[in-house]
Structure formats: structure tokens, C-alpha cells
Amino acid sequence: MNLRSSRSGSMTKYLIARQLSGKKIVTNEGEDFGKLVDLNVNEVTGKIETLVVEPNTDSASASKMKKEDGMIHVQYESVLAVGDFIIVERRNMTY
């Protein structure tokens, strides 16, 4: 994860990013969408803006989405829940 921020809180954010790295991304319809590889964070606010996802090649939804260097950027607003895997709202994703 390439999470960067100011000194205060940077360790906490790094630990959160490490815990999320590699988690499976699943749509709210149960589709295995891909795997989290990185986060894009707003340097001013510290808020997560997008998830950088390595798409599952068998995912119909992922195959339709625009890719940058083979990765898909999913807006953080699409995240519904985080646990053993990350659940994203398929309707909120930009194709």
C-alpha cells in the first residue's frame, strides 16, 4: 500500500491500510469482483477516495469497468461493509 500522510496518525493509517491489503472485494450481489491492492487517500483530509482493485478475470462486472494499468478504481462511496472481505454496491460503481 502506498498510503502517505502527515506524521500524526500516519502509523494508524498505515496499519489500517495493511489490514485491508489483499482483501477480497465482493459486490452486494455476491459476485467476486477482485482483490484490494491499494488505496488512494486525499492528502489534505486523510479520507479514502478510491480503492485500487485487481479485477477477478471471471467477474462480468469487473470486465465492463474502465481499467488503468490493469487495475480498477472503485469510489469509496461504493463500500457498504468491511470485514473478512469488502462489500461494494454494484449500482454505485462507474462503468
C-alpha positions in Angstrom: 0.0 0.0 0.0 1.3 3.4 -0.9 -0.6 5.3 1.9 1.1 8.6 2.7 0.1 11.2 5.2 1.5 13.6 7.8 3.3 12.3 10.9 0.3 12.5 13.2 -1.9 9.5 12.6 0.3 8.1 9.8 1.1 4.9 11.7 -2.6 4.3 12.4 -3.5 4.8 8.7 -0.6 2.6 7.6 -1.8 -0.2 9.9 -5.4 0.1 8.6 -4.1 0.0 5.0 -2.0 -3.1 5.8 -5.0 -4.8 7.3 -7.1 -4.1 4.2 -4.4 -5.0 1.6 -5.3 -8.2 -0.3 -8.9 -8.4 1.0 -11.4 -9.8 -1.5 -13.9 -7.4 -3.0 -17.4 -8.7 -3.4 -20.4 -7.0 -4.8 -23.7 -6.7 -2.8 -25.0 -9.4 -5.2 -22.3 -11.8 -4.1 -20.0 -11.5 -7.2 -16.3 -12.0 -6.6 -15.1 -8.7 -8.0 -11.4 -8.7 -7.3 -8.7 -8.0 -4.7 -7.7 -4.8 -3.0 -4.2 -3.8 -3.8 -4.0 -0.1 -2.8 -5.9 2.9 -1.6 -6.0 6.5 -2.9 -6.2 8.9 0.0 -6.8 12.6 -0.1 -3.6 14.1 1.4 -5.5 17.1 2.9 -8.4 15.4 4.5 -7.0 12.0 5.0 -10.1 10.4 3.7 -10.1 7.4 1.4 -11.2 8.4 -2.1 -10.8 5.2 -4.1 -10.0 1.5 -3.8 -7.5 0.2 -6.3 -8.6 -3.3 -7.2 -7.0 -6.1 -9.2 -10.1 -7.4 -11.0 -11.2 -11.0 -11.0 -10.9 -12.1 -14.6 -14.1 -14.2 -14.2 -16.2 -11.2 -13.0 -18.7 -9.9 -15.5 -18.9 -6.6 -13.7 -15.2 -6.1 -13.5 -14.7 -6.9 -17.1 -17.0 -4.0 -18.1 -15.2 -1.4 -16.0 -12.6 1.1 -17.2 -9.1 0.0 -16.2 -5.8 1.9 -15.6 -2.7 -0.2 -15.9 -5.0 -3.3 -15.5 -6.5 -2.0 -12.2 -10.0 -0.7 -11.4 -10.6 2.4 -9.3 -13.7 2.0 -7.2 -15.1 5.1 -5.4 -15.1 4.7 -1.6 -18.7 5.7 -1.5 -19.5 2.3 -3.1 -18.2 0.5 0.0 -21.1 -1.0 2.1 -19.1 -3.0 4.7 -15.6 -4.2 5.6 -15.0 -7.5 7.4 -13.4 -10.7 6.2 -13.9 -9.1 2.8 -15.1 -5.7 1.4 -18.7 -5.4 0.1 -19.3 -2.8 -2.6 -22.6 -1.6 -4.0 -22.6 -2.6 -7.7 -25.1 0.1 -8.7 -22.8 2.9 -7.4 -19.8 1.8 -9.4 -18.9 3.7 -12.6 -18.6 1.6 -15.8 
